[in-house]
Amino acid sequence: MSAVLNIVENNLHEVRVSERQMMFHIPTNSLFELDSMTQDVFGLLRSGSLSVEDISQQLKNRYSANDVHELVHNLCALEVVSDGSGLTPEIQAKTVDRFPLTTVVLNVNTGCNLSCTYCYKEDLDKPSAGKKMDFETAKASIDMLLKESPDEDTYTVVFFGGEPMSNLPLIKAMVAYCEQRFAQAGKRVNFVTTTNATLLNEELVDWLDQHRFGISISMDGPEAIHDKNRITVGGQGTYAVVRRKAEMLLSRYRSRPVGARVTLTKGVTDVEAIWDHLFNDLGFSEVGFAPVTSGDISEFNLSDEEVKQVFDNMKALGRHYLDAALQNRNIGFSNMHQMITDIHEGNKKALPCGAGLKMLAVDHKGELNLCHRFTGSDLNTFGDVHQGIDKGRLGSFLAERLDRTNTGCETCHIRNLCSGGCYHESYARYEDPTRPTYHYCDLMRDWVDFVIETYSRIMAENPAFIDTYITPRRAL
């Protein structure tokens, strides 16, 4: 007697793109176009459990029995159809005891020469009170990275703050140390920094270029928007100086693309106008947007209606991205770019990001934080650079987030792209970094569906865009 078959709805999500019916295969984040036979099989199974013989009989006027049997076999292999056998657990390991670190974030100075009103940094200080990381702590961070994770080929060292360029002597000393240390170990190292740009000069830009830094500039858009929150300690707007420094950087920086990072706060939702200014007027290679929904100062948080407007406006810019992609042009919308990269590569995330697993942030005291957003917070640290990772504590934290039981995540169709959302967002919103970011689940699902549809059209109408602009990102 043949096994009774059932459709596994939790493993598939159907999206219609023009005249094509697509299936997003949730366990692998892969995309398939559904032919008529697959759609017919799904339709029959959605009306009730059937054996493969029952399906063949009902479809005999349209398809051969051999073709139906082969299709059902393939659908069972994908686990979108089940014959009663146990399904493969999506998350094989429920505990974490290995931490393959590839990235360390050095919080080189808590001080900042700006006083951005919405800043999430809980250890932020005025310039005169900034706590600078010393060379021995930074050096120990690199030594810890290699000791804890010796088998990687390439590592990344991120210089963060405050304003990292306010501790430039340490950055230069660490670049020299890292280049020698990683070369001796037969490893490659990349350097990354996020800066407000105010301390840049031509000599510094040329030095950063020489060492191939990945650079992001914090800039919120046109003058009226940027100067609303990104101000000096004395309360003056910084747009004029940031624009001047950014244009100087962009005119002479050659080693890697330079991106702009935009923070969207209450009353600021015009994604397209901000992108247009930063991409077309100033010439940034990419522009990425970070909506503030759960900051410590509630008056800067976007309202629920504004968050929806932000997502609607991101989709509007996404349609512009699609139009350009079909003409084989890239408009540098990094939120869209990254999601398409994840879908194209089939990146499956059991955890929302590499924080705590592939990345740790070191504060000025040498303590290990989940990520740079948590330095100075009340969340427990996870060891220090001298004693190493507290594997028990960190493993327990990650295991709690890996457990999707009774969270709603286990049945969500974007579970392997979102994985519950940002730890710090949850911490700020719910005082619990292990809790999913429920406050924008529906918006994220709609956004992912939009990106899936966009990716489908690009692959169908101009796949060269992927080869030209998506694949090379990994080589940067």
C-alpha positions in Angstrom: 0.0 0.0 0.0 1.4 3.4 -1.0 2.2 6.0 1.6 -0.2 8.8 2.1 1.2 12.1 1.0 0.7 15.6 2.6 1.9 19.0 1.6 4.3 20.6 4.1 3.1 24.2 4.1 5.8 25.3 6.6 8.5 24.6 4.1 7.2 26.5 1.1 5.9 29.9 0.2 4.3 30.7 -3.2 4.8 34.0 -4.8 3.2 35.1 -8.1 5.5 37.1 -10.4 3.7 38.4 -13.5 2.5 35.2 -15.2 4.8 32.9 -13.3 4.2 31.0 -10.1 7.3 30.8 -7.9 8.0 28.7 -4.9 10.3 30.0 -2.2 11.8 26.9 -0.6 12.1 28.0 3.0 14.6 25.4 4.4 17.2 26.5 1.8 16.1 30.0 0.9 16.0 28.8 -2.7 13.6 29.9 -5.4 11.9 27.6 -8.0 9.5 28.3 -10.8 6.5 26.0 -10.6 5.4 24.2 -13.7 1.8 23.2 -14.3 2.3 19.7 -13.0 3.7 20.8 -9.7 0.9 23.4 -9.3 -1.6 20.6 -10.0 0.0 18.3 -7.4 0.0 21.0 -4.8 -3.7 21.8 -5.6 -4.7 18.1 -5.1 -2.8 17.7 -1.8 -4.2 20.9 -0.5 -7.7 19.4 -0.9 -6.7 16.3 1.1 -4.1 13.5 1.7 -3.5 11.3 -1.3 -1.2 8.5 -2.4 1.1 8.9 -5.4 -1.2 6.5 -7.2 -4.2 8.6 -6.4 -2.5 11.6 -7.8 -1.4 9.8 -10.9 -5.0 8.6 -11.5 -6.5 12.0 -11.1 -3.9 13.6 -13.4 -3.6 10.8 -16.0 -5.2 12.8 -18.7 -2.5 15.4 -18.4 0.7 13.7 -17.3 2.3 10.2 -17.4 2.4 8.2 -14.3 6.3 8.1 -14.5 6.4 11.9 -14.6 4.1 12.2 -11.6 6.1 9.6 -9.6 9.4 11.4 -10.4 8.0 14.8 -9.5 6.6 13.5 -6.2 10.0 11.9 -5.4 11.7 15.2 -5.9 9.1 17.1 -3.9 9.6 14.7 -1.0 13.4 15.1 -1.3 12.8 18.9 -0.9 10.5 18.1 2.0 7.6 20.2 0.6 5.7 17.0 0.4 5.9 14.4 3.1 5.2 10.6 3.0 5.1 10.5 6.7 8.9 10.2 7.2 10.5 12.5 9.7 11.5 15.9 8.4 15.1 17.0 8.6 15.6 19.5 11.4 16.4 22.9 9.9 18.7 23.7 12.9 20.8 20.7 13.5 22.6 21.9 16.6 20.6 23.3 19.5 23.7 24.1 21.4 26.8 26.1 20.5 30.3 25.1 21.7 32.4 26.3 18.8 32.8 30.0 18.0 34.5 30.4 14.5 35.3 34.1 15.0 36.3 35.9 11.8 35.6 39.5 13.0 36.5 41.5 16.0 35.1 45.0 16.5 37.5 47.3 18.4 35.7 50.1 20.2 38.7 52.3 20.1 37.2 55.4 21.8 33.9 56.0 23.6 34.4 59.7 22.9 32.8 61.4 19.9 33.2 64.9 18.6 29.5 64.9 17.6 26.4 64.7 19.8 23.9 63.0 17.6 20.6 63.1 19.5 19.5 59.5 18.6 22.8 57.7 19.2 22.3 54.2 20.6 25.8 53.9 22.1 25.3 53.5 25.8 29.0 54.2 26.5 29.2 57.4 24.4 31.2 60.2 26.0 32.0 63.8 25.1 35.5 64.1 23.5 37.2 65.2 26.7 35.7 62.3 28.6 36.3 59.6 26.0 37.8 56.3 27.2 40.4 55.2 24.6 41.4 51.6 24.1 45.1 51.1 24.6 47.5 49.2 22.3 47.9 46.3 24.6 44.1 45.7 24.8 43.8 46.0 21.0 46.8 43.7 20.4 45.3 41.1 22.9 42.1 41.3 20.9 43.8 40.2 17.7 45.8 37.5 19.5 42.6 36.2 21.0 40.9 36.1 17.6 43.6 33.9 16.2 43.8 31.7 19.3 40.1 31.1 19.4 39.6 30.7 15.7 42.9 29.6 14.1 41.6 27.8 11.0 40.0 30.7 9.0 41.6 32.1 5.9 40.4 35.7 6.2 39.7 37.9 9.1 38.1 41.3 9.6 39.1 44.0 12.1 36.5 46.7 12.6 37.5 50.1 14.1 34.5 51.6 15.9 33.6 54.3 18.4 32.4 57.0 19.4 34.3 58.4 16.5 37.1 56.0 15.7 39.2 58.5 13.9 39.6 60.3 17.3 42.0 57.5 18.3 43.9 57.5 15.0 47.3 56.6 16.6 45.9 53.3 17.9 44.3 52.5 14.5 47.6 53.1 12.6 49.5 51.0 15.2 47.0 48.2 14.9 47.0 48.2 11.1 50.8 47.8 11.2 50.5 45.1 13.8 47.7 43.2 12.0 49.4 43.2 8.6 52.5 41.7 10.1 50.7 39.3 12.5 48.3 37.9 10.0 50.9 37.6 7.2 53.1 35.6 9.6 50.2 33.3 10.2 49.6 33.0 6.4 46.2 34.7 6.8 44.5 37.6 5.1 43.0 40.6 7.0 40.5 43.3 6.0 40.0 46.6 7.8 36.6 48.3 8.2 35.4 51.5 9.8 32.3 53.6 10.2 33.1 57.3 10.6 31.2 60.6 10.8 33.8 62.0 8.3 34.5 65.2 10.2 38.1 64.3 11.0 39.1 63.1 7.6 41.8 64.9 5.6 43.6 64.1 2.4 46.6 62.5 4.1 44.4 60.2 6.2 42.2 59.3 3.2 45.2 58.3 1.2 46.5 56.2 4.1 43.1 54.4 4.4 43.1 53.9 0.7 46.6 52.3 0.9 45.3 49.8 3.4 42.1 49.1 1.6 39.7 50.0 4.4 36.0 49.3 3.9 34.5 52.7 4.8 30.9 53.7 5.7 30.0 57.3 6.3 27.2 58.1 8.7 25.1 60.7 6.9 21.4 61.1 7.0 20.7 62.9 3.7 20.1 66.5 2.6 21.0 69.3 4.9 17.6 69.8 6.6 17.4 66.1 7.5 21.1 65.5 8.4 21.2 68.6 10.7 18.1 67.6 12.5 20.0 65.1 14.6 23.7 64.9 13.6 25.0 67.9 15.5 28.1 69.0 17.3 28.5 69.0 21.1 27.7 72.7 20.9 24.4 72.0 19.0 25.5 73.1 15.5 24.6 71.2 12.3 27.3 69.2 10.7 26.0 68.8 7.1 28.3 71.3 5.5 31.5 69.8 6.9 30.4 66.2 6.4 29.5 66.9 2.8 32.8 68.6 2.1 34.8 65.8 3.7 32.7 63.1 2.0 33.2 64.7 -1.4 36.9 64.9 -0.8 37.0 61.2 0.2 34.9 60.1 -2.8 37.1 62.0 -5.2 40.3 60.3 -4.2 39.3 56.9 -2.7 40.0 54.1 -5.1 40.5 50.7 -3.3 36.9 49.9 -2.4 33.4 51.3 -2.8 32.3 53.8 -0.1 28.8 53.5 1.4 26.5 55.9 3.3 24.7 54.7 6.4 21.4 56.5 7.0 19.5 56.5 10.4 15.8 57.1 10.0 14.1 58.7 13.0 10.7 60.1 13.9 9.4 62.3 11.1 12.0 61.0 8.5 10.6 58.5 6.0 11.4 59.9 2.6 13.8 57.1 1.6 13.8 57.9 -2.1 14.8 61.6 -1.6 17.6 60.7 0.8 18.9 58.0 -1.5 18.8 60.4 -4.5 20.8 63.0 -2.7 23.5 60.6 -1.3 23.8 58.4 -4.5 23.2 60.9 -7.3 24.3 64.2 -5.8 27.2 63.1 -3.6 28.2 59.9 -5.4 28.2 57.2 -2.7 28.4 53.7 -4.1 25.8 52.3 -1.8 23.2 53.8 0.6 21.7 51.7 3.4 18.9 52.6 5.8 18.4 51.8 9.5 15.0 52.7 10.9 14.9 53.5 14.6 12.0 51.7 16.2 13.3 50.9 19.6 15.8 53.5 20.7 16.3 54.3 24.3 15.0 57.9 23.7 11.4 57.3 22.6 10.9 60.7 21.0 13.3 59.6 18.2 11.5 56.3 17.5 9.4 56.0 14.3 5.8 55.6 15.0 4.1 52.4 13.8 2.6 54.3 10.9 6.0 55.8 10.1 7.6 52.4 10.1 5.0 51.2 7.6 5.7 54.3 5.5 9.4 53.6 5.6 8.8 50.0 4.3 6.4 51.4 1.6 9.0 53.9 0.5 11.8 51.2 0.5 9.6 49.2 -1.9 9.2 52.3 -4.1 13.0 52.6 -4.2 13.1 48.9 -4.8 11.0 49.3 -7.9 13.5 51.8 -9.1 16.3 49.3 -8.3 14.5 46.7 -10.4 14.0 49.1 -13.4 17.7 49.9 -13.3 18.7 46.2 -12.8 16.8 45.3 -15.9 19.0 47.8 -17.8 22.0 46.3 -16.1 22.6 49.3 -13.8 23.1 49.3 -10.1 21.6 52.1 -8.0 23.4 51.2 -4.8 20.3 50.5 -2.6 22.2 48.3 -0.1 19.1 47.0 1.8 17.8 45.5 -1.4 21.3 44.5 -2.5 22.0 42.5 0.6 18.7 40.6 0.7 19.1 39.7 -3.0 22.6 38.4 -2.2 21.2 36.2 0.6 18.5 34.8 -1.7 20.8 34.2 -4.6 23.4 32.5 -2.5 20.8 30.5 -0.5 22.2 31.9 2.7 20.4 30.2 5.5 20.6 31.8 8.9 19.9 29.9 12.1 20.8 33.1 14.0 20.0 36.7 12.8 23.7 37.7 12.4 27.2 36.7 13.2 27.1 38.5 16.6 28.4 36.1 19.3 29.3 33.4 16.8 31.5 34.9 14.1 31.9 38.4 15.6 32.5 39.9 19.0 33.0 43.5 20.0 35.8 44.5 22.4 35.2 47.5 24.7 37.9 49.8 26.0 38.4 47.5 29.0 38.9 44.5 26.9 35.6 42.8 27.7 33.8 40.8 25.0 30.4 42.1 24.0 27.8 40.5 21.7 28.3 43.3 19.2 29.2 47.0 19.1 25.7 48.1 20.0 26.0 46.4 23.4 29.2 48.0 24.6 28.3 49.9 27.8 24.9 48.2 28.2 23.7 46.2 31.2 23.9 43.0 29.2 26.4 40.6 30.6 29.7 40.4 28.7 31.1 37.1 27.5 34.7 37.0 28.7 37.6 39.2 27.9 40.5 39.4 25.5 43.0 38.1 28.1 41.0 35.1 29.4 39.2 34.3 26.2 35.5 33.7 25.4 33.2 32.6 28.3 32.0 29.7 26.1 29.4 28.5 28.6 27.7 31.8 29.0 27.8 32.7 25.3 26.8 29.2 24.2 23.7 29.3 26.5 22.7 32.7 25.1 22.9 31.5 21.5 21.1 28.3 22.3 18.2 30.2 23.7 17.9 32.2 20.5 18.3 29.0 18.4 15.3 27.5 20.1 12.3 28.6 18.0 9.8 26.6 20.0 6.6 28.6 20.7 8.1 31.8 19.2 6.1 31.7 15.9 9.4 31.7 14.1 9.3 27.9 13.5 6.4 28.4 11.0 7.3 31.7 9.5 8.3 31.7 5.8 11.2 34.2 6.3 12.5 32.4 9.4 15.9 31.6 7.7 16.4 35.1 6.4 15.3 37.0 9.5 15.9 34.5 12.3 14.1 36.6 14.8 15.7 39.9 14.0 18.3 42.1 15.6 19.4 41.2 19.2 19.8 44.9 20.1 16.5 45.8 18.7 14.9 43.2 20.9 17.0 44.3 23.9 15.9 47.9 23.5 12.3 47.0 22.8 11.7 44.2 25.2 14.8 44.2 27.5 15.4 40.7 26.2 17.8 40.1 23.3 16.6 36.6 22.8 13.0 37.6 22.0 12.1 38.0 18.3 11.4 41.5 17.0 7.6 40.9 16.8 6.8 44.6 16.3 7.6 44.5 12.6 7.2 40.8 11.6 4.4 41.5 9.1 6.3 44.4 7.5 9.4 42.2 7.2 7.4 39.3 5.6 6.0 41.8 3.1 9.4 43.2 2.3 11.0 39.8 1.8 8.1 38.8 -0.6 8.8 42.0 -2.5 12.5 41.2 -2.8 11.7 37.6 -3.9 9.5 39.0 -6.6 12.2 41.5 -7.7 14.9 38.8 -7.7 12.7 36.5 -9.8 12.2 39.2 -12.4 15.9 40.0 -12.5 16.8 36.3 -13.0 14.2 35.9 -15.7 14.9 39.1 -17.6 18.5 40.1 -17.0 20.5 37.5 -15.0 23.7 39.3 -16.1 23.0 41.8 -13.3 23.6 39.2 -10.7 27.0 38.3 -12.3 28.0 41.9 -12.6 26.8 43.4 -9.3 25.8 40.7 -6.8 28.5 38.0 -7.1 31.5 40.4 -7.0 30.4 41.8 -3.6 31.9 38.8 -1.9 35.3 39.6 -3.3 35.4 43.1 -1.8 
